[in-house]
Amino acid sequence: MRDLIEYRAEILKALGQPTRLKIIDFLRDGERCVCEIFPAIAEEQSNTSRHLNMMLSAGVLSRRKDGLKIYYAIKHPEILEVMDIVTRIVKQDITGRHRLLKAA
């Protein structure tokens, strides 16, 4: 059985790629069809599907089929909290660097 560190690494790996971050941001407001996702993030459908499947297998997303359409959603709302924390860290870091440059 895989241990907790491996599961955590898999989730973080699933979040650690720009296209996947675009997908997470797009799904922030709720479930969306694949047919909406790939044009919204300006990526090819095959590339988008590959990233969606990777995040699905990592447990970041859930998937539902309705007829011919496939819908994806963020499986755990806590993922958005993680993204918000990372955004705050980045903004603080940028602000701190900006202050250092002004002082130099």
Backbone atoms as SQL, in Angstrom:
CREATE TABLE atoms (id INTEGER PRIMARY KEY, chain TEXT, resi INTEGER, resn TEXT, atom TEXT, x REAL, y REAL, z REAL);
INSERT INTO atoms VALUES
  (1, 'A', 1, 'MET', 'N', 0.842, -1.194, 0.000),
  (2, 'A', 1, 'MET', 'CA', 0.000, 0.000, 0.000),
  (3, 'A', 1, 'MET', 'C', 0.881, 1.248, 0.000),
  (4, 'A', 2, 'ARG', 'N', 0.478, 2.202, -0.791),
  (5, 'A', 2, 'ARG', 'CA', 1.242, 3.445, -0.886),
  (6, 'A', 2, 'ARG', 'C', 1.122, 4.217, 0.409),
  (7, 'A', 3, 'ASP', 'N', 2.176, 4.906, 0.756),
  (8, 'A', 3, 'ASP', 'CA', 2.104, 5.658, 2.004),
  (9, 'A', 3, 'ASP', 'C', 1.641, 7.089, 1.759),
  (10, 'A', 4, 'LEU', 'N', 1.372, 7.774, 2.839),
  (11, 'A', 4, 'LEU', 'CA', 0.806, 9.115, 2.810),
  (12, 'A', 4, 'LEU', 'C', 1.681, 10.095, 2.030),
  (13, 'A', 5, 'ILE', 'N', 2.981, 9.998, 2.191),
  (14, 'A', 5, 'ILE', 'CA', 3.881, 10.925, 1.488),
  (15, 'A', 5, 'ILE', 'C', 3.733, 10.774, -0.023),
  (16, 'A', 6, 'GLU', 'N', 3.608, 9.552, -0.510),
  (17, 'A', 6, 'GLU', 'CA', 3.447, 9.336, -1.949),
  (18, 'A', 6, 'GLU', 'C', 2.135, 9.920, -2.456),
  (19, 'A', 7, 'TYR', 'N', 1.047, 9.744, -1.701),
  (20, 'A', 7, 'TYR', 'CA', -0.238, 10.322, -2.093),
  (21, 'A', 7, 'TYR', 'C', -0.166, 11.843, -2.114),
  (22, 'A', 8, 'ARG', 'N', 0.467, 12.424, -1.100),
  (23, 'A', 8, 'ARG', 'CA', 0.605, 13.879, -1.058),
  (24, 'A', 8, 'ARG', 'C', 1.417, 14.376, -2.246),
  (25, 'A', 9, 'ALA', 'N', 2.496, 13.677, -2.555),
  (26, 'A', 9, 'ALA', 'CA', 3.340, 14.056, -3.693),
  (27, 'A', 9, 'ALA', 'C', 2.560, 13.972, -5.003),
  (28, 'A', 10, 'GLU', 'N', 1.722, 12.958, -5.134),
  (29, 'A', 10, 'GLU', 'CA', 0.938, 12.802, -6.359),
  (30, 'A', 10, 'GLU', 'C', -0.043, 13.952, -6.546),
  (31, 'A', 11, 'ILE', 'N', -0.685, 14.363, -5.460),
  (32, 'A', 11, 'ILE', 'CA', -1.621, 15.492, -5.542),
  (33, 'A', 11, 'ILE', 'C', -0.880, 16.772, -5.886),
  (34, 'A', 12, 'LEU', 'N', 0.240, 17.022, -5.215),
  (35, 'A', 12, 'LEU', 'CA', 1.002, 18.243, -5.497),
  (36, 'A', 12, 'LEU', 'C', 1.554, 18.230, -6.920),
  (37, 'A', 13, 'LYS', 'N', 1.972, 17.065, -7.389),
  (38, 'A', 13, 'LYS', 'CA', 2.446, 16.941, -8.763),
  (39, 'A', 13, 'LYS', 'C', 1.317, 17.261, -9.741),
  (40, 'A', 14, 'ALA', 'N', 0.111, 16.805, -9.423),
  (41, 'A', 14, 'ALA', 'CA', -1.044, 17.065, -10.281),
  (42, 'A', 14, 'ALA', 'C', -1.375, 18.553, -10.338),
  (43, 'A', 15, 'LEU', 'N', -1.026, 19.295, -9.308),
  (44, 'A', 15, 'LEU', 'CA', -1.303, 20.732, -9.273),
  (45, 'A', 15, 'LEU', 'C', -0.143, 21.558, -9.811),
  (46, 'A', 16, 'GLY', 'N', 1.024, 20.955, -9.943),
  (47, 'A', 16, 'GLY', 'CA', 2.240, 21.699, -10.251),
  (48, 'A', 16, 'GLY', 'C', 2.559, 21.848, -11.722),
  (49, 'A', 17, 'GLN', 'N', 1.599, 22.225, -12.526),
  (50, 'A', 17, 'GLN', 'CA', 1.827, 22.388, -13.958),
  (51, 'A', 17, 'GLN', 'C', 0.883, 23.486, -14.462),
  (52, 'A', 18, 'PRO', 'N', 1.356, 24.446, -15.260),
  (53, 'A', 18, 'PRO', 'CA', 0.529, 25.586, -15.659),
  (54, 'A', 18, 'PRO', 'C', -0.814, 25.244, -16.308),
  (55, 'A', 19, 'THR', 'N', -0.852, 24.274, -17.215),
  (56, 'A', 19, 'THR', 'CA', -2.127, 23.913, -17.850),
  (57, 'A', 19, 'THR', 'C', -3.110, 23.391, -16.808),
  (58, 'A', 20, 'ARG', 'N', -2.624, 22.593, -15.879),
  (59, 'A', 20, 'ARG', 'CA', -3.501, 22.055, -14.836),
  (60, 'A', 20, 'ARG', 'C', -3.999, 23.158, -13.913),
  (61, 'A', 21, 'LEU', 'N', -3.163, 24.148, -13.660),
  (62, 'A', 21, 'LEU', 'CA', -3.604, 25.274, -12.836),
  (63, 'A', 21, 'LEU', 'C', -4.693, 26.074, -13.550),
  (64, 'A', 22, 'LYS', 'N', -4.572, 26.202, -14.870),
  (65, 'A', 22, 'LYS', 'CA', -5.625, 26.875, -15.640),
  (66, 'A', 22, 'LYS', 'C', -6.943, 26.105, -15.517),
  (67, 'A', 23, 'ILE', 'N', -6.855, 24.786, -15.577),
  (68, 'A', 23, 'ILE', 'CA', -8.054, 23.946, -15.447),
  (69, 'A', 23, 'ILE', 'C', -8.679, 24.131, -14.072),
  (70, 'A', 24, 'ILE', 'N', -7.859, 24.085, -13.029),
  (71, 'A', 24, 'ILE', 'CA', -8.372, 24.271, -11.659),
  (72, 'A', 24, 'ILE', 'C', -9.059, 25.627, -11.547),
  (73, 'A', 25, 'ASP', 'N', -8.417, 26.675, -12.058),
  (74, 'A', 25, 'ASP', 'CA', -9.026, 28.008, -12.009),
  (75, 'A', 25, 'ASP', 'C', -10.359, 28.039, -12.750),
  (76, 'A', 26, 'PHE', 'N', -10.425, 27.370, -13.897),
  (77, 'A', 26, 'PHE', 'CA', -11.664, 27.353, -14.671),
  (78, 'A', 26, 'PHE', 'C', -12.770, 26.579, -13.953),
  (79, 'A', 27, 'LEU', 'N', -12.391, 25.542, -13.215),
  (80, 'A', 27, 'LEU', 'CA', -13.383, 24.728, -12.496),
  (81, 'A', 27, 'LEU', 'C', -13.750, 25.310, -11.125),
  (82, 'A', 28, 'ARG', 'N', -13.156, 26.424, -10.778),
  (83, 'A', 28, 'ARG', 'CA', -13.387, 27.054, -9.473),
  (84, 'A', 28, 'ARG', 'C', -14.885, 27.290, -9.217),
  (85, 'A', 29, 'ASP', 'N', -15.613, 27.649, -10.264),
  (86, 'A', 29, 'ASP', 'CA', -17.038, 27.959, -10.098),
  (87, 'A', 29, 'ASP', 'C', -17.949, 26.751, -10.251),
  (88, 'A', 30, 'GLY', 'N', -17.372, 25.576, -10.434),
  (89, 'A', 30, 'GLY', 'CA', -18.203, 24.376, -10.504),
  (90, 'A', 30, 'GLY', 'C', -17.896, 23.499, -11.703),
  (91, 'A', 31, 'GLU', 'N', -18.671, 22.450, -11.795),
  (92, 'A', 31, 'GLU', 'CA', -18.518, 21.414, -12.818),
  (93, 'A', 31, 'GLU', 'C', -18.628, 21.997, -14.225),
  (94, 'A', 32, 'ARG', 'N', -17.778, 21.473, -15.130),
  (95, 'A', 32, 'ARG', 'CA', -17.808, 21.908, -16.520),
  (96, 'A', 32, 'ARG', 'C', -17.574, 20.732, -17.450),
  (97, 'A', 33, 'CYS', 'N', -18.152, 20.843, -18.632),
  (98, 'A', 33, 'CYS', 'CA', -17.971, 19.846, -19.682),
  (99, 'A', 33, 'CYS', 'C', -16.592, 20.036, -20.313),
  (100, 'A', 34, 'VAL', 'N', -15.999, 18.929, -20.756),
  (101, 'A', 34, 'VAL', 'CA', -14.722, 18.998, -21.464),
  (102, 'A', 34, 'VAL', 'C', -14.840, 19.954, -22.650),
  (103, 'A', 35, 'CYS', 'N', -15.991, 19.945, -23.303),
  (104, 'A', 35, 'CYS', 'CA', -16.199, 20.803, -24.475),
  (105, 'A', 35, 'CYS', 'C', -16.103, 22.288, -24.117),
  (106, 'A', 36, 'GLU', 'N', -16.264, 22.632, -22.849),
  (107, 'A', 36, 'GLU', 'CA', -16.102, 24.020, -22.388),
  (108, 'A', 36, 'GLU', 'C', -14.680, 24.286, -21.902),
  (109, 'A', 37, 'ILE', 'N', -14.046, 23.256, -21.352),
  (110, 'A', 37, 'ILE', 'CA', -12.747, 23.447, -20.697),
  (111, 'A', 37, 'ILE', 'C', -11.648, 23.772, -21.688),
  (112, 'A', 38, 'PHE', 'N', -11.470, 22.945, -22.730),
  (113, 'A', 38, 'PHE', 'CA', -10.304, 23.155, -23.593),
  (114, 'A', 38, 'PHE', 'C', -10.336, 24.489, -24.338),
  (115, 'A', 39, 'PRO', 'N', -11.492, 24.994, -24.806),
  (116, 'A', 39, 'PRO', 'CA', -11.437, 26.320, -25.434),
  (117, 'A', 39, 'PRO', 'C', -11.170, 27.433, -24.407),
  (118, 'A', 40, 'ALA', 'N', -11.685, 27.261, -23.201),
  (119, 'A', 40, 'ALA', 'CA', -11.521, 28.299, -22.177),
  (120, 'A', 40, 'ALA', 'C', -10.076, 28.464, -21.739),
  (121, 'A', 41, 'ILE', 'N', -9.318, 27.369, -21.775),
  (122, 'A', 41, 'ILE', 'CA', -7.914, 27.462, -21.337),
  (123, 'A', 41, 'ILE', 'C', -6.957, 27.554, -22.520),
  (124, 'A', 42, 'ALA', 'N', -7.511, 27.614, -23.735),
  (125, 'A', 42, 'ALA', 'CA', -6.727, 27.778, -24.965),
  (126, 'A', 42, 'ALA', 'C', -5.702, 26.659, -25.162),
  (127, 'A', 43, 'GLU', 'N', -6.167, 25.431, -24.998),
  (128, 'A', 43, 'GLU', 'CA', -5.318, 24.250, -25.215),
  (129, 'A', 43, 'GLU', 'C', -6.043, 23.290, -26.154),
  (130, 'A', 44, 'GLU', 'N', -5.287, 22.418, -26.783),
  (131, 'A', 44, 'GLU', 'CA', -5.865, 21.386, -27.643),
  (132, 'A', 44, 'GLU', 'C', -6.676, 20.407, -26.798),
  (133, 'A', 45, 'GLN', 'N', -7.720, 19.835, -27.391),
  (134, 'A', 45, 'GLN', 'CA', -8.573, 18.905, -26.657),
  (135, 'A', 45, 'GLN', 'C', -7.790, 17.694, -26.159),
  (136, 'A', 46, 'SER', 'N', -6.906, 17.141, -26.989),
  (137, 'A', 46, 'SER', 'CA', -6.160, 15.947, -26.579),
  (138, 'A', 46, 'SER', 'C', -5.232, 16.260, -25.403),
  (139, 'A', 47, 'ASN', 'N', -4.581, 17.408, -25.430),
  (140, 'A', 47, 'ASN', 'CA', -3.700, 17.823, -24.347),
  (141, 'A', 47, 'ASN', 'C', -4.501, 18.057, -23.068),
  (142, 'A', 48, 'THR', 'N', -5.643, 18.719, -23.209),
  (143, 'A', 48, 'THR', 'CA', -6.511, 18.987, -22.062),
  (144, 'A', 48, 'THR', 'C', -6.987, 17.676, -21.447),
  (145, 'A', 49, 'SER', 'N', -7.408, 16.742, -22.281),
  (146, 'A', 49, 'SER', 'CA', -7.888, 15.445, -21.787),
  (147, 'A', 49, 'SER', 'C', -6.803, 14.697, -21.022),
  (148, 'A', 50, 'ARG', 'N', -5.587, 14.783, -21.509),
  (149, 'A', 50, 'ARG', 'CA', -4.466, 14.128, -20.820),
  (150, 'A', 50, 'ARG', 'C', -4.283, 14.718, -19.417),
  (151, 'A', 51, 'HIS', 'N', -4.333, 16.038, -19.316),
  (152, 'A', 51, 'HIS', 'CA', -4.183, 16.690, -18.016),
  (153, 'A', 51, 'HIS', 'C', -5.373, 16.382, -17.092),
  (154, 'A', 52, 'LEU', 'N', -6.580, 16.371, -17.650),
  (155, 'A', 52, 'LEU', 'CA', -7.758, 16.038, -16.853),
  (156, 'A', 52, 'LEU', 'C', -7.654, 14.624, -16.292),
  (157, 'A', 53, 'ASN', 'N', -7.234, 13.682, -17.124),
  (158, 'A', 53, 'ASN', 'CA', -7.096, 12.292, -16.675),
  (159, 'A', 53, 'ASN', 'C', -6.030, 12.146, -15.597),
  (160, 'A', 54, 'MET', 'N', -4.954, 12.904, -15.732),
  (161, 'A', 54, 'MET', 'CA', -3.891, 12.848, -14.726),
  (162, 'A', 54, 'MET', 'C', -4.414, 13.340, -13.377),
  (163, 'A', 55, 'MET', 'N', -5.155, 14.468, -13.403),
  (164, 'A', 55, 'MET', 'CA', -5.704, 15.013, -12.156),
  (165, 'A', 55, 'MET', 'C', -6.803, 14.117, -11.593),
  (166, 'A', 56, 'LEU', 'N', -7.542, 13.455, -12.462),
  (167, 'A', 56, 'LEU', 'CA', -8.556, 12.508, -12.022),
  (168, 'A', 56, 'LEU', 'C', -7.904, 11.338, -11.289),
  (169, 'A', 57, 'SER', 'N', -6.855, 10.781, -11.858),
  (170, 'A', 57, 'SER', 'CA', -6.196, 9.630, -11.223),
  (171, 'A', 57, 'SER', 'C', -5.492, 10.022, -9.926),
  (172, 'A', 58, 'ALA', 'N', -5.102, 11.283, -9.799),
  (173, 'A', 58, 'ALA', 'CA', -4.463, 11.758, -8.562),
  (174, 'A', 58, 'ALA', 'C', -5.491, 12.092, -7.480),
  (175, 'A', 59, 'GLY', 'N', -6.768, 12.072, -7.839),
  (176, 'A', 59, 'GLY', 'CA', -7.813, 12.358, -6.860),
  (177, 'A', 59, 'GLY', 'C', -8.141, 13.828, -6.707),
  (178, 'A', 60, 'VAL', 'N', -7.662, 14.650, -7.637),
  (179, 'A', 60, 'VAL', 'CA', -7.922, 16.092, -7.577),
  (180, 'A', 60, 'VAL', 'C', -9.287, 16.427, -8.176),
  (181, 'A', 61, 'LEU', 'N', -9.660, 15.701, -9.225),
  (182, 'A', 61, 'LEU', 'CA', -10.931, 15.954, -9.918),
  (183, 'A', 61, 'LEU', 'C', -11.864, 14.748, -9.821),
  (184, 'A', 62, 'SER', 'N', -13.133, 15.023, -10.035),
  (185, 'A', 62, 'SER', 'CA', -14.123, 13.956, -10.205),
  (186, 'A', 62, 'SER', 'C', -14.674, 14.084, -11.625),
  (187, 'A', 63, 'ARG', 'N', -15.247, 12.979, -12.140),
  (188, 'A', 63, 'ARG', 'CA', -15.762, 12.972, -13.506),
  (189, 'A', 63, 'ARG', 'C', -17.141, 12.341, -13.506),
  (190, 'A', 64, 'ARG', 'N', -17.994, 12.877, -14.369),
  (191, 'A', 64, 'ARG', 'CA', -19.345, 12.365, -14.521),
  (192, 'A', 64, 'ARG', 'C', -19.695, 12.393, -15.998),
  (193, 'A', 65, 'LYS', 'N', -20.337, 11.335, -16.451),
  (194, 'A', 65, 'LYS', 'CA', -20.758, 11.265, -17.849),
  (195, 'A', 65, 'LYS', 'C', -22.258, 11.467, -17.924),
  (196, 'A', 66, 'ASP', 'N', -22.680, 12.288, -18.885),
  (197, 'A', 66, 'ASP', 'CA', -24.103, 12.530, -19.117),
  (198, 'A', 66, 'ASP', 'C', -24.327, 12.425, -20.620),
  (199, 'A', 67, 'GLY', 'N', -24.804, 11.288, -21.059),
  (200, 'A', 67, 'GLY', 'CA', -24.934, 11.051, -22.493),
  (201, 'A', 67, 'GLY', 'C', -23.551, 10.985, -23.113),
  (202, 'A', 68, 'LEU', 'N', -23.315, 11.833, -24.096),
  (203, 'A', 68, 'LEU', 'CA', -22.014, 11.866, -24.753),
  (204, 'A', 68, 'LEU', 'C', -21.055, 12.849, -24.100),
  (205, 'A', 69, 'LYS', 'N', -21.560, 13.663, -23.195),
  (206, 'A', 69, 'LYS', 'CA', -20.728, 14.686, -22.564),
  (207, 'A', 69, 'LYS', 'C', -20.085, 14.174, -21.278),
  (208, 'A', 70, 'ILE', 'N', -18.852, 14.620, -21.068),
  (209, 'A', 70, 'ILE', 'CA', -18.119, 14.271, -19.850),
  (210, 'A', 70, 'ILE', 'C', -17.870, 15.558, -19.072),
  (211, 'A', 71, 'TYR', 'N', -18.232, 15.524, -17.800),
  (212, 'A', 71, 'TYR', 'CA', -18.103, 16.689, -16.932),
  (213, 'A', 71, 'TYR', 'C', -17.043, 16.430, -15.864),
  (214, 'A', 72, 'TYR', 'N', -16.284, 17.474, -15.572),
  (215, 'A', 72, 'TYR', 'CA', -15.262, 17.410, -14.523),
  (216, 'A', 72, 'TYR', 'C', -15.561, 18.461, -13.475),
  (217, 'A', 73, 'ALA', 'N', -15.170, 18.138, -12.243),
  (218, 'A', 73, 'ALA', 'CA', -15.310, 19.071, -11.124),
  (219, 'A', 73, 'ALA', 'C', -14.150, 18.847, -10.164),
  (220, 'A', 74, 'ILE', 'N', -13.888, 19.835, -9.360),
  (221, 'A', 74, 'ILE', 'CA', -12.876, 19.695, -8.317),
  (222, 'A', 74, 'ILE', 'C', -13.464, 18.771, -7.255),
  (223, 'A', 75, 'LYS', 'N', -12.762, 17.714, -6.952),
  (224, 'A', 75, 'LYS', 'CA', -13.271, 16.678, -6.052),
  (225, 'A', 75, 'LYS', 'C', -13.341, 17.149, -4.607),
  (226, 'A', 76, 'HIS', 'N', -12.340, 17.890, -4.184),
  (227, 'A', 76, 'HIS', 'CA', -12.273, 18.364, -2.799),
  (228, 'A', 76, 'HIS', 'C', -12.123, 19.885, -2.804),
  (229, 'A', 77, 'PRO', 'N', -13.056, 20.618, -2.212),
  (230, 'A', 77, 'PRO', 'CA', -12.961, 22.087, -2.210),
  (231, 'A', 77, 'PRO', 'C', -11.688, 22.602, -1.539),
  (232, 'A', 78, 'GLU', 'N', -11.065, 21.778, -0.720),
  (233, 'A', 78, 'GLU', 'CA', -9.821, 22.177, -0.058),
  (234, 'A', 78, 'GLU', 'C', -8.701, 22.454, -1.068),
  (235, 'A', 79, 'ILE', 'N', -8.819, 21.862, -2.258),
  (236, 'A', 79, 'ILE', 'CA', -7.835, 22.131, -3.315),
  (237, 'A', 79, 'ILE', 'C', -7.802, 23.627, -3.612),
  (238, 'A', 80, 'LEU', 'N', -8.977, 24.247, -3.621),
  (239, 'A', 80, 'LEU', 'CA', -9.036, 25.693, -3.879),
  (240, 'A', 80, 'LEU', 'C', -8.392, 26.480, -2.750),
  (241, 'A', 81, 'GLU', 'N', -8.506, 25.991, -1.530),
  (242, 'A', 81, 'GLU', 'CA', -7.835, 26.642, -0.405),
  (243, 'A', 81, 'GLU', 'C', -6.324, 26.578, -0.589),
  (244, 'A', 82, 'VAL', 'N', -5.824, 25.431, -1.031),
  (245, 'A', 82, 'VAL', 'CA', -4.388, 25.283, -1.299),
  (246, 'A', 82, 'VAL', 'C', -3.964, 26.296, -2.362),
  (247, 'A', 83, 'MET', 'N', -4.740, 26.402, -3.436),
  (248, 'A', 83, 'MET', 'CA', -4.418, 27.346, -4.512),
  (249, 'A', 83, 'MET', 'C', -4.420, 28.788, -3.998),
  (250, 'A', 84, 'ASP', 'N', -5.390, 29.113, -3.140),
  (251, 'A', 84, 'ASP', 'CA', -5.468, 30.468, -2.579),
  (252, 'A', 84, 'ASP', 'C', -4.268, 30.764, -1.682),
  (253, 'A', 85, 'ILE', 'N', -3.835, 29.777, -0.911),
  (254, 'A', 85, 'ILE', 'CA', -2.654, 29.957, -0.051),
  (255, 'A', 85, 'ILE', 'C', -1.412, 30.186, -0.908),
  (256, 'A', 86, 'VAL', 'N', -1.248, 29.399, -1.961),
  (257, 'A', 86, 'VAL', 'CA', -0.098, 29.557, -2.846),
  (258, 'A', 86, 'VAL', 'C', -0.123, 30.946, -3.497),
  (259, 'A', 87, 'THR', 'N', -1.300, 31.393, -3.903),
  (260, 'A', 87, 'THR', 'CA', -1.425, 32.729, -4.498),
  (261, 'A', 87, 'THR', 'C', -0.998, 33.808, -3.514),
  (262, 'A', 88, 'ARG', 'N', -1.421, 33.684, -2.263),
  (263, 'A', 88, 'ARG', 'CA', -1.017, 34.663, -1.236),
  (264, 'A', 88, 'ARG', 'C', 0.494, 34.651, -1.026),
  (265, 'A', 89, 'ILE', 'N', 1.078, 33.475, -1.000),
  (266, 'A', 89, 'ILE', 'CA', 2.533, 33.361, -0.828),
  (267, 'A', 89, 'ILE', 'C', 3.252, 34.052, -1.985),
  (268, 'A', 90, 'VAL', 'N', 2.804, 33.798, -3.209),
  (269, 'A', 90, 'VAL', 'CA', 3.432, 34.397, -4.383),
  (270, 'A', 90, 'VAL', 'C', 3.310, 35.915, -4.328),
  (271, 'A', 91, 'LYS', 'N', 2.134, 36.419, -3.983),
  (272, 'A', 91, 'LYS', 'CA', 1.941, 37.874, -3.906),
  (273, 'A', 91, 'LYS', 'C', 2.828, 38.493, -2.830),
  (274, 'A', 92, 'GLN', 'N', 2.942, 37.832, -1.680),
  (275, 'A', 92, 'GLN', 'CA', 3.809, 38.339, -0.616),
  (276, 'A', 92, 'GLN', 'C', 5.265, 38.350, -1.070),
  (277, 'A', 93, 'ASP', 'N', 5.676, 37.300, -1.753),
  (278, 'A', 93, 'ASP', 'CA', 7.050, 37.209, -2.234),
  (279, 'A', 93, 'ASP', 'C', 7.340, 38.305, -3.259),
  (280, 'A', 94, 'ILE', 'N', 6.410, 38.516, -4.173),
  (281, 'A', 94, 'ILE', 'CA', 6.588, 39.566, -5.188),
  (282, 'A', 94, 'ILE', 'C', 6.657, 40.939, -4.519),
  (283, 'A', 95, 'THR', 'N', 5.782, 41.178, -3.566),
  (284, 'A', 95, 'THR', 'CA', 5.777, 42.453, -2.845),
  (285, 'A', 95, 'THR', 'C', 7.098, 42.660, -2.115),
  (286, 'A', 96, 'GLY', 'N', 7.597, 41.620, -1.452),
  (287, 'A', 96, 'GLY', 'CA', 8.859, 41.713, -0.740),
  (288, 'A', 96, 'GLY', 'C', 10.024, 41.985, -1.667),
  (289, 'A', 97, 'ARG', 'N', 10.044, 41.336, -2.807),
  (290, 'A', 97, 'ARG', 'CA', 11.120, 41.555, -3.783),
  (291, 'A', 97, 'ARG', 'C', 11.049, 42.975, -4.343),
  (292, 'A', 98, 'HIS', 'N', 9.831, 43.444, -4.592),
  (293, 'A', 98, 'HIS', 'CA', 9.642, 44.796, -5.107),
  (294, 'A', 98, 'HIS', 'C', 10.185, 45.837, -4.123),
  (295, 'A', 99, 'ARG', 'N', 9.898, 45.631, -2.829),
  (296, 'A', 99, 'ARG', 'CA', 10.400, 46.541, -1.795),
  (297, 'A', 99, 'ARG', 'C', 11.926, 46.526, -1.757),
  (298, 'A', 100, 'LEU', 'N', 12.527, 45.341, -1.877),
  (299, 'A', 100, 'LEU', 'CA', 13.994, 45.239, -1.872),
  (300, 'A', 100, 'LEU', 'C', 14.592, 45.986, -3.066),
  (301, 'A', 101, 'LEU', 'N', 13.980, 45.850, -4.220),
  (302, 'A', 101, 'LEU', 'CA', 14.488, 46.526, -5.413),
  (303, 'A', 101, 'LEU', 'C', 14.380, 48.046, -5.285),
  (304, 'A', 102, 'LYS', 'N', 13.285, 48.513, -4.693),
  (305, 'A', 102, 'LYS', 'CA', 13.109, 49.960, -4.493),
  (306, 'A', 102, 'LYS', 'C', 14.136, 50.506, -3.515),
  (307, 'A', 103, 'ALA', 'N', 14.490, 49.726, -2.510),
  (308, 'A', 103, 'ALA', 'CA', 15.435, 50.164, -1.476),
  (309, 'A', 103, 'ALA', 'C', 16.875, 50.147, -1.996),
  (310, 'A', 104, 'ALA', 'N', 17.132, 49.372, -3.042),
  (311, 'A', 104, 'ALA', 'CA', 18.513, 49.237, -3.545),
  (312, 'A', 104, 'ALA', 'C', 18.976, 50.438, -4.327);
